[in-house]
Amino acid sequence: MAETEKRGRSWKQDPEAVRADILAAARAEFAEHGLSGARVDRIVRNTATSKRMVFYYYGDKEGLYRAVLEDAYARVRAQEEELDLEGLAPDAALRRLVRFTFDHHRANPDFIRLVAIENVHRARHLLEIPSLAQTNRAVIDKLERICAAGIASCLFRSDVSALRLHWQISALCFFNISNRATFGTNFGNALFEDAAQDTLRDELAEMILGSVRAT
Protein backbone atom coordinates (compact mmCIF):
# COMPACT_ATOMS: atom_id res chain seq x y z
CA MET A 1 0.00 0.00 0.00
CA ALA A 2 1.40 3.44 -0.97
CA GLU A 3 2.36 5.83 1.81
CA THR A 4 -0.12 8.45 0.60
CA GLU A 5 -2.90 5.88 0.64
CA LYS A 6 -2.01 4.91 4.22
CA ARG A 7 -2.10 8.55 5.25
CA GLY A 8 -5.42 9.12 3.54
CA ARG A 9 -6.92 6.14 5.34
CA SER A 10 -5.61 7.43 8.70
CA TRP A 11 -7.19 10.82 8.09
CA LYS A 12 -10.57 9.30 7.22
CA GLN A 13 -10.51 6.82 10.08
CA ASP A 14 -9.35 9.10 12.90
CA PRO A 15 -9.02 12.79 11.98
CA GLU A 16 -8.67 13.83 15.65
CA ALA A 17 -5.65 11.56 16.03
CA VAL A 18 -4.15 13.11 12.90
CA ARG A 19 -4.67 16.62 14.29
CA ALA A 20 -3.11 15.61 17.60
CA ASP A 21 -0.16 14.09 15.73
CA ILE A 22 0.35 17.32 13.78
CA LEU A 23 0.11 19.48 16.91
CA ALA A 24 2.64 17.37 18.79
CA ALA A 25 5.18 17.58 15.99
CA ALA A 26 4.50 21.29 15.47
CA ARG A 27 4.87 22.05 19.18
CA ALA A 28 8.35 20.52 19.20
CA GLU A 29 9.32 22.30 15.99
CA PHE A 30 8.14 25.75 17.08
CA ALA A 31 9.66 25.38 20.54
CA GLU A 32 13.01 24.43 19.03
CA HIS A 33 13.16 26.87 16.11
CA GLY A 34 10.66 29.64 16.83
CA LEU A 35 8.00 30.79 14.41
CA SER A 36 10.35 32.17 11.79
CA GLY A 37 12.75 29.24 11.90
CA ALA A 38 10.15 26.45 11.98
CA ARG A 39 9.64 24.48 8.78
CA VAL A 40 6.40 22.74 7.82
CA ASP A 41 8.38 20.13 5.89
CA ARG A 42 10.17 19.10 9.11
CA ILE A 43 6.85 18.96 10.96
CA VAL A 44 5.37 16.69 8.29
CA ARG A 45 8.37 14.35 8.41
CA ASN A 46 7.59 13.77 12.10
CA THR A 47 3.91 12.98 11.54
CA ALA A 48 1.87 10.27 9.87
CA THR A 49 0.16 12.75 7.55
CA SER A 50 0.91 14.98 4.57
CA LYS A 51 1.71 18.65 4.03
CA ARG A 52 -1.61 18.99 2.25
CA MET A 53 -3.46 17.85 5.36
CA VAL A 54 -1.50 20.25 7.59
CA PHE A 55 -2.66 23.15 5.44
CA TYR A 56 -6.17 21.68 5.20
CA TYR A 57 -6.52 21.78 8.99
CA TYR A 58 -4.57 24.93 9.85
CA GLY A 59 -4.39 27.09 6.72
CA ASP A 60 -0.74 28.13 6.93
CA LYS A 61 2.26 28.05 9.25
CA GLU A 62 0.97 30.91 11.39
CA GLY A 63 -2.41 29.19 11.71
CA LEU A 64 -0.62 26.06 12.90
CA TYR A 65 1.45 28.12 15.34
CA ARG A 66 -1.70 29.68 16.78
CA ALA A 67 -3.23 26.22 17.17
CA VAL A 68 -0.12 25.05 19.04
CA LEU A 69 -0.32 28.03 21.40
CA GLU A 70 -4.03 27.48 22.02
CA ASP A 71 -3.47 23.78 22.72
CA ALA A 72 -0.52 24.46 25.05
CA TYR A 73 -2.51 26.86 27.23
CA ALA A 74 -5.58 24.63 27.17
CA ARG A 75 -3.52 21.70 28.42
CA VAL A 76 -2.12 23.50 31.45
CA ARG A 77 -5.54 24.90 32.38
CA ALA A 78 -7.09 21.42 32.03
CA GLN A 79 -4.44 19.95 34.35
CA GLU A 80 -5.13 22.70 36.88
CA GLU A 81 -8.80 21.68 36.83
CA GLU A 82 -7.78 18.14 37.79
CA LEU A 83 -6.11 19.32 41.01
CA ASP A 84 -9.41 19.18 42.92
CA LEU A 85 -8.68 22.25 45.03
CA GLU A 86 -12.27 22.98 46.07
CA GLY A 87 -12.26 20.64 49.05
CA LEU A 88 -8.98 21.91 50.50
CA ALA A 89 -8.30 24.61 53.06
CA PRO A 90 -7.21 27.79 51.23
CA ASP A 91 -3.57 27.54 52.31
CA ALA A 92 -3.41 23.89 51.25
CA ALA A 93 -5.09 24.73 47.93
CA LEU A 94 -2.62 27.51 47.21
CA ARG A 95 0.32 25.30 48.14
CA ARG A 96 -0.90 22.57 45.78
CA LEU A 97 -1.36 25.03 42.93
CA VAL A 98 2.13 26.49 43.36
CA ARG A 99 3.71 23.05 43.51
CA PHE A 100 1.77 21.96 40.44
CA THR A 101 2.88 25.02 38.46
CA PHE A 102 6.53 24.43 39.35
CA ASP A 103 6.31 20.74 38.39
CA HIS A 104 4.32 21.42 35.21
CA HIS A 105 6.83 23.94 33.89
CA ARG A 106 9.73 21.68 34.76
CA ALA A 107 8.11 18.76 32.93
CA ASN A 108 7.08 20.88 29.92
CA PRO A 109 10.00 23.05 28.82
CA ASP A 110 8.42 23.34 25.36
CA PHE A 111 5.58 25.31 26.95
CA ILE A 112 8.06 27.77 28.46
CA ARG A 113 9.87 28.19 25.15
CA LEU A 114 6.59 28.78 23.32
CA VAL A 115 5.57 31.48 25.78
CA ALA A 116 9.00 33.10 25.49
CA ILE A 117 8.77 33.03 21.70
CA GLU A 118 5.34 34.61 21.75
CA ASN A 119 6.67 37.36 24.00
CA VAL A 120 9.27 38.09 21.31
CA HIS A 121 6.29 38.58 18.98
CA ARG A 122 4.66 40.87 21.58
CA ALA A 123 1.73 38.42 21.96
CA ARG A 124 0.49 39.26 18.45
CA HIS A 125 -0.68 35.72 17.83
CA LEU A 126 -2.33 35.35 21.23
CA LEU A 127 -4.44 38.37 20.34
CA GLU A 128 -5.65 36.46 17.29
CA ILE A 129 -7.03 33.62 19.47
CA PRO A 130 -10.18 35.06 21.11
CA SER A 131 -10.88 31.89 23.11
CA LEU A 132 -7.61 32.16 25.05
CA ALA A 133 -8.74 35.04 27.23
CA GLN A 134 -11.53 32.86 28.62
CA THR A 135 -9.30 29.78 28.80
CA ASN A 136 -6.69 31.59 30.86
CA ARG A 137 -9.25 33.41 32.96
CA ALA A 138 -9.90 30.05 34.66
CA VAL A 139 -6.70 30.20 36.72
CA ILE A 140 -7.53 33.71 37.97
CA ASP A 141 -11.03 32.56 38.92
CA LYS A 142 -9.51 29.64 40.80
CA LEU A 143 -7.12 31.92 42.68
CA GLU A 144 -9.91 34.39 43.44
CA ARG A 145 -11.88 31.61 45.13
CA ILE A 146 -8.81 30.55 47.11
CA CYS A 147 -8.12 34.16 48.15
CA ALA A 148 -11.73 34.79 49.15
CA ALA A 149 -11.77 31.65 51.30
CA GLY A 150 -8.43 32.57 52.86
CA ILE A 151 -9.59 36.08 53.70
CA ALA A 152 -12.92 34.84 55.08
CA SER A 153 -11.13 32.37 57.36
CA CYS A 154 -8.62 35.03 58.46
CA LEU A 155 -5.74 32.96 57.07
CA PHE A 156 -4.89 35.50 54.37
CA ARG A 157 -4.45 39.27 54.43
CA SER A 158 -7.48 41.24 53.32
CA ASP A 159 -5.61 42.85 50.41
CA VAL A 160 -4.46 39.62 48.74
CA SER A 161 -4.85 39.83 44.96
CA ALA A 162 -5.40 36.79 42.74
CA LEU A 163 -3.84 38.53 39.76
CA ARG A 164 -0.69 39.51 41.69
CA LEU A 165 -0.44 35.98 43.05
CA HIS A 166 -0.63 34.51 39.56
CA TRP A 167 2.08 36.93 38.40
CA GLN A 168 4.35 35.95 41.28
CA ILE A 169 3.81 32.21 40.85
CA SER A 170 4.29 32.40 37.09
CA ALA A 171 7.40 34.58 37.32
CA LEU A 172 9.24 32.30 39.73
CA CYS A 173 8.23 29.00 38.13
CA PHE A 174 8.93 30.34 34.63
CA PHE A 175 12.45 31.55 35.50
CA ASN A 176 13.41 28.09 36.70
CA ILE A 177 13.12 26.79 33.12
CA SER A 178 13.51 29.85 30.90
CA ASN A 179 16.86 30.82 32.46
CA ARG A 180 18.22 27.39 33.23
CA ALA A 181 20.90 27.46 30.52
CA THR A 182 22.29 30.88 31.44
CA PHE A 183 21.96 30.36 35.20
CA GLY A 184 23.61 26.95 34.97
CA THR A 185 26.43 28.28 32.81
CA ASN A 186 27.11 31.13 35.22
CA PHE A 187 26.65 29.34 38.53
CA GLY A 188 26.67 25.60 37.88
CA ASN A 189 23.84 23.09 37.66
CA ALA A 190 23.55 22.04 41.31
CA LEU A 191 20.13 23.69 41.68
CA PHE A 192 18.78 21.69 38.75
CA GLU A 193 19.42 18.29 40.29
CA ASP A 194 16.21 16.49 41.33
CA ALA A 195 16.66 16.91 45.08
CA ALA A 196 17.50 20.60 44.73
CA GLN A 197 14.49 21.16 42.47
CA ASP A 198 12.22 19.54 45.06
CA THR A 199 13.66 21.86 47.70
CA LEU A 200 13.17 24.93 45.48
CA ARG A 201 9.57 23.90 44.78
CA ASP A 202 8.79 23.53 48.48
CA GLU A 203 10.53 26.78 49.37
CA LEU A 204 8.69 28.62 46.62
CA ALA A 205 5.34 27.33 47.88
CA GLU A 206 6.17 28.49 51.41
CA MET A 207 7.40 31.84 50.10
CA ILE A 208 4.11 32.47 48.32
CA LEU A 209 2.13 31.36 51.35
CA GLY A 210 4.20 33.55 53.61
CA SER A 211 3.46 36.55 51.42
CA VAL A 212 -0.31 36.18 51.82
CA ARG A 213 -0.68 35.01 55.41
CA ALA A 214 -2.43 37.34 57.84
CA THR A 215 -0.06 38.60 60.53
C-alpha positions as CSV (number, residue, x, y, z in Angstrom):
1,M,0.0,0.0,0.0
2,A,1.4,3.4,-1.0
3,E,2.4,5.8,1.8
4,T,-0.1,8.5,0.6
5,E,-2.9,5.9,0.6
6,K,-2.0,4.9,4.2
7,R,-2.1,8.6,5.3
8,G,-5.4,9.1,3.5
9,R,-6.9,6.1,5.3
10,S,-5.6,7.4,8.7
11,W,-7.2,10.8,8.1
12,K,-10.6,9.3,7.2
13,Q,-10.5,6.8,10.1
14,D,-9.4,9.1,12.9
15,P,-9.0,12.8,12.0
16,E,-8.7,13.8,15.6
17,A,-5.6,11.6,16.0
18,V,-4.1,13.1,12.9
19,R,-4.7,16.6,14.3
20,A,-3.1,15.6,17.6
21,D,-0.2,14.1,15.7
22,I,0.4,17.3,13.8
23,L,0.1,19.5,16.9
24,A,2.6,17.4,18.8
25,A,5.2,17.6,16.0
26,A,4.5,21.3,15.5
27,R,4.9,22.1,19.2
28,A,8.3,20.5,19.2
29,E,9.3,22.3,16.0
30,F,8.1,25.8,17.1
31,A,9.7,25.4,20.5
32,E,13.0,24.4,19.0
33,H,13.2,26.9,16.1
34,G,10.7,29.6,16.8
35,L,8.0,30.8,14.4
36,S,10.3,32.2,11.8
37,G,12.8,29.2,11.9
38,A,10.2,26.5,12.0
39,R,9.6,24.5,8.8
40,V,6.4,22.7,7.8
41,D,8.4,20.1,5.9
42,R,10.2,19.1,9.1
43,I,6.8,19.0,11.0
44,V,5.4,16.7,8.3
45,R,8.4,14.4,8.4
46,N,7.6,13.8,12.1
47,T,3.9,13.0,11.5
48,A,1.9,10.3,9.9
49,T,0.2,12.7,7.6
50,S,0.9,15.0,4.6
51,K,1.7,18.7,4.0
52,R,-1.6,19.0,2.3
53,M,-3.5,17.9,5.4
54,V,-1.5,20.2,7.6
55,F,-2.7,23.1,5.4
56,Y,-6.2,21.7,5.2
57,Y,-6.5,21.8,9.0
58,Y,-4.6,24.9,9.8
59,G,-4.4,27.1,6.7
60,D,-0.7,28.1,6.9
61,K,2.3,28.1,9.2
62,E,1.0,30.9,11.4
63,G,-2.4,29.2,11.7
64,L,-0.6,26.1,12.9
65,Y,1.5,28.1,15.3
66,R,-1.7,29.7,16.8
67,A,-3.2,26.2,17.2
68,V,-0.1,25.0,19.0
69,L,-0.3,28.0,21.4
70,E,-4.0,27.5,22.0
71,D,-3.5,23.8,22.7
72,A,-0.5,24.5,25.1
73,Y,-2.5,26.9,27.2
74,A,-5.6,24.6,27.2
75,R,-3.5,21.7,28.4
76,V,-2.1,23.5,31.5
77,R,-5.5,24.9,32.4
78,A,-7.1,21.4,32.0
79,Q,-4.4,20.0,34.3
80,E,-5.1,22.7,36.9
81,E,-8.8,21.7,36.8
82,E,-7.8,18.1,37.8
83,L,-6.1,19.3,41.0
84,D,-9.4,19.2,42.9
85,L,-8.7,22.2,45.0
86,E,-12.3,23.0,46.1
87,G,-12.3,20.6,49.1
88,L,-9.0,21.9,50.5
89,A,-8.3,24.6,53.1
90,P,-7.2,27.8,51.2
91,D,-3.6,27.5,52.3
92,A,-3.4,23.9,51.3
93,A,-5.1,24.7,47.9
94,L,-2.6,27.5,47.2
95,R,0.3,25.3,48.1
96,R,-0.9,22.6,45.8
97,L,-1.4,25.0,42.9
98,V,2.1,26.5,43.4
99,R,3.7,23.1,43.5
100,F,1.8,22.0,40.4
101,T,2.9,25.0,38.5
102,F,6.5,24.4,39.3
103,D,6.3,20.7,38.4
104,H,4.3,21.4,35.2
105,H,6.8,23.9,33.9
106,R,9.7,21.7,34.8
107,A,8.1,18.8,32.9
108,N,7.1,20.9,29.9
109,P,10.0,23.1,28.8
110,D,8.4,23.3,25.4
111,F,5.6,25.3,26.9
112,I,8.1,27.8,28.5
113,R,9.9,28.2,25.2
114,L,6.6,28.8,23.3
115,V,5.6,31.5,25.8
116,A,9.0,33.1,25.5
117,I,8.8,33.0,21.7
118,E,5.3,34.6,21.7
119,N,6.7,37.4,24.0
120,V,9.3,38.1,21.3
121,H,6.3,38.6,19.0
122,R,4.7,40.9,21.6
123,A,1.7,38.4,22.0
124,R,0.5,39.3,18.4
125,H,-0.7,35.7,17.8
126,L,-2.3,35.3,21.2
127,L,-4.4,38.4,20.3
128,E,-5.6,36.5,17.3
129,I,-7.0,33.6,19.5
130,P,-10.2,35.1,21.1
131,S,-10.9,31.9,23.1
132,L,-7.6,32.2,25.1
133,A,-8.7,35.0,27.2
134,Q,-11.5,32.9,28.6
135,T,-9.3,29.8,28.8
136,N,-6.7,31.6,30.9
137,R,-9.2,33.4,33.0
138,A,-9.9,30.0,34.7
139,V,-6.7,30.2,36.7
140,I,-7.5,33.7,38.0
141,D,-11.0,32.6,38.9
142,K,-9.5,29.6,40.8
143,L,-7.1,31.9,42.7
144,E,-9.9,34.4,43.4
145,R,-11.9,31.6,45.1
146,I,-8.8,30.5,47.1
147,C,-8.1,34.2,48.1
148,A,-11.7,34.8,49.1
149,A,-11.8,31.7,51.3
150,G,-8.4,32.6,52.9
151,I,-9.6,36.1,53.7
152,A,-12.9,34.8,55.1
153,S,-11.1,32.4,57.4
154,C,-8.6,35.0,58.5
155,L,-5.7,33.0,57.1
156,F,-4.9,35.5,54.4
157,R,-4.5,39.3,54.4
158,S,-7.5,41.2,53.3
159,D,-5.6,42.9,50.4
160,V,-4.5,39.6,48.7
161,S,-4.8,39.8,45.0
162,A,-5.4,36.8,42.7
163,L,-3.8,38.5,39.8
164,R,-0.7,39.5,41.7
165,L,-0.4,36.0,43.0
166,H,-0.6,34.5,39.6
167,W,2.1,36.9,38.4
168,Q,4.4,35.9,41.3
169,I,3.8,32.2,40.8
170,S,4.3,32.4,37.1
171,A,7.4,34.6,37.3
172,L,9.2,32.3,39.7
173,C,8.2,29.0,38.1
174,F,8.9,30.3,34.6
175,F,12.5,31.5,35.5
176,N,13.4,28.1,36.7
177,I,13.1,26.8,33.1
178,S,13.5,29.8,30.9
179,N,16.9,30.8,32.5
180,R,18.2,27.4,33.2
181,A,20.9,27.5,30.5
182,T,22.3,30.9,31.4
183,F,22.0,30.4,35.2
184,G,23.6,26.9,35.0
185,T,26.4,28.3,32.8
186,N,27.1,31.1,35.2
187,F,26.6,29.3,38.5
188,G,26.7,25.6,37.9
189,N,23.8,23.1,37.7
190,A,23.6,22.0,41.3
191,L,20.1,23.7,41.7
192,F,18.8,21.7,38.8
193,E,19.4,18.3,40.3
194,D,16.2,16.5,41.3
195,A,16.7,16.9,45.1
196,A,17.5,20.6,44.7
197,Q,14.5,21.2,42.5
198,D,12.2,19.5,45.1
199,T,13.7,21.9,47.7
200,L,13.2,24.9,45.5
201,R,9.6,23.9,44.8
202,D,8.8,23.5,48.5
203,E,10.5,26.8,49.4
204,L,8.7,28.6,46.6
205,A,5.3,27.3,47.9
206,E,6.2,28.5,51.4
207,M,7.4,31.8,50.1
208,I,4.1,32.5,48.3
209,L,2.1,31.4,51.3
210,G,4.2,33.6,53.6
211,S,3.5,36.6,51.4
212,V,-0.3,36.2,51.8
213,R,-0.7,35.0,55.4
214,A,-2.4,37.3,57.8
215,T,-0.1,38.6,60.5
